[in-house]
């Protein structure tokens, strides 16, 4: 499966928010740790709803967390 055109700043944001683990983020947004790993590494693009939930955890807008690169 080719990487998605959506990149993100999740790793940086997790560390800026108290070195949050992938598991803690997954628990907060109702996803699995494997899903967070896949999103962080660019192997999987989150649903719009999950993208909003992730952004909300960081107190950010979706566009501050995710970048769509053509």
Secondary structure, DSSP 8 states (H G I E B T S, - for coil): ----SEEE-HHHHHHHTTS--HHHHHHHHT--HHHHHHHHTTS----HHHHHHHHHHTT--HHHHEEE--
